Amino acid sequence: MVLCNQDGVIKFLAFRHPQAGKQLVKGTIEAIEKPQDAARRELAEESGIKIAEEFELVGTSQAIVSGEE
């Protein structure tokens, strides 16, 4: 998920997918990736936005979707 603190206002990056509706940028960290690299890749894949500058990684989470293990 992408957060931006702009003038003290926290904003989330969301977009509307043609088939899936409203979406947040998110994804899986591949075994050989650092979390920051995964964030850059997912942002580019899901939104088309490519960033080169450094950013603060706030954290990661682990979630298991019903039916997955």
CYANA upper distance limits for C-alpha pairs under 8 A (distance plus 0.5 A):
  1 MET  CA     12 PHE  CA      7.85
  1 MET  CA     13 LEU  CA      7.73
  1 MET  CA     24 LEU  CA      6.45
  1 MET  CA     25 VAL  CA      5.57
  1 MET  CA     26 LYS  CA      5.73
  2 VAL  CA     12 PHE  CA      6.25
  2 VAL  CA     13 LEU  CA      5.90
  2 VAL  CA     24 LEU  CA      8.25
  2 VAL  CA     25 VAL  CA      7.09
  3 LEU  CA     10 ILE  CA      7.13
  3 LEU  CA     11 LYS  CA      6.08
  3 LEU  CA     12 PHE  CA      5.26
  3 LEU  CA     13 LEU  CA      7.00
  4 CYS  CA      9 VAL  CA      8.40
  4 CYS  CA     10 ILE  CA      6.09
  4 CYS  CA     11 LYS  CA      5.58
  4 CYS  CA     12 PHE  CA      7.00
  4 CYS  CA     13 LEU  CA      8.46
  5 ASN  CA      9 VAL  CA      5.92
  5 ASN  CA     10 ILE  CA      5.04
  5 ASN  CA     11 LYS  CA      6.85
  6 GLN  CA     10 ILE  CA      6.94
  6 GLN  CA     11 LYS  CA      7.86
 12 PHE  CA     24 LEU  CA      8.49
 13 LEU  CA     24 LEU  CA      6.96
 13 LEU  CA     25 VAL  CA      7.61
 14 ALA  CA     22 LYS  CA      7.37
 14 ALA  CA     23 GLN  CA      6.10
 14 ALA  CA     24 LEU  CA      5.21
 14 ALA  CA     25 VAL  CA      7.33
 15 PHE  CA     22 LYS  CA      6.19
 15 PHE  CA     23 GLN  CA      5.89
 15 PHE  CA     24 LEU  CA      7.11
 15 PHE  CA     47 SER  CA      8.18
 16 ARG  CA     20 ALA  CA      8.09
 16 ARG  CA     21 GLY  CA      5.55
 16 ARG  CA     22 LYS  CA      4.84
 16 ARG  CA     23 GLN  CA      6.46
 17 HIS  CA     21 GLY  CA      5.31
 17 HIS  CA     22 LYS  CA      6.59
 17 HIS  CA     23 GLN  CA      7.09
 25 VAL  CA     42 GLU  CA      7.30
 25 VAL  CA     43 LEU  CA      6.61
 25 VAL  CA     46 GLU  CA      6.77
 25 VAL  CA     47 SER  CA      7.84
 26 LYS  CA     39 ALA  CA      8.24
 26 LYS  CA     42 GLU  CA      6.92
 26 LYS  CA     43 LEU  CA      8.14
 27 GLY  CA     38 ALA  CA      8.34
 27 GLY  CA     39 ALA  CA      8.40
 27 GLY  CA     42 GLU  CA      6.62
 28 THR  CA     38 ALA  CA      7.75
 29 ILE  CA     33 GLU  CA      6.69
 29 ILE  CA     34 LYS  CA      7.86
 29 ILE  CA     35 PRO  CA      6.73
 29 ILE  CA     38 ALA  CA      5.84
 30 GLU  CA     38 ALA  CA      7.66
 33 GLU  CA     37 ASP  CA      6.59
 33 GLU  CA     38 ALA  CA      6.63
 34 LYS  CA     38 ALA  CA      6.85
 35 PRO  CA     39 ALA  CA      6.67
 35 PRO  CA     57 LEU  CA      8.41
 35 PRO  CA     60 THR  CA      8.23
 36 GLN  CA     40 ARG  CA      6.83
 36 GLN  CA     57 LEU  CA      7.21
 37 ASP  CA     41 ARG  CA      6.68
 38 ALA  CA     42 GLU  CA      6.50
 39 ALA  CA     43 LEU  CA      6.54
 40 ARG  CA     44 ALA  CA      6.75
 40 ARG  CA     50 LYS  CA      7.50
 40 ARG  CA     51 ILE  CA      7.26
 41 ARG  CA     45 GLU  CA      6.56
 42 GLU  CA     46 GLU  CA      6.35
 43 LEU  CA     47 SER  CA      6.13
 43 LEU  CA     48 GLY  CA      7.29
 43 LEU  CA     49 ILE  CA      6.50
 43 LEU  CA     50 LYS  CA      7.51
 44 ALA  CA     48 GLY  CA      4.94
 44 ALA  CA     49 ILE  CA      5.30
 44 ALA  CA     50 LYS  CA      5.71
 45 GLU  CA     49 ILE  CA      8.49
 64 ILE  CA     68 GLU  CA      6.70
 64 ILE  CA     69 GLU  CA      7.04
 65 VAL  CA     69 GLU  CA      8.35
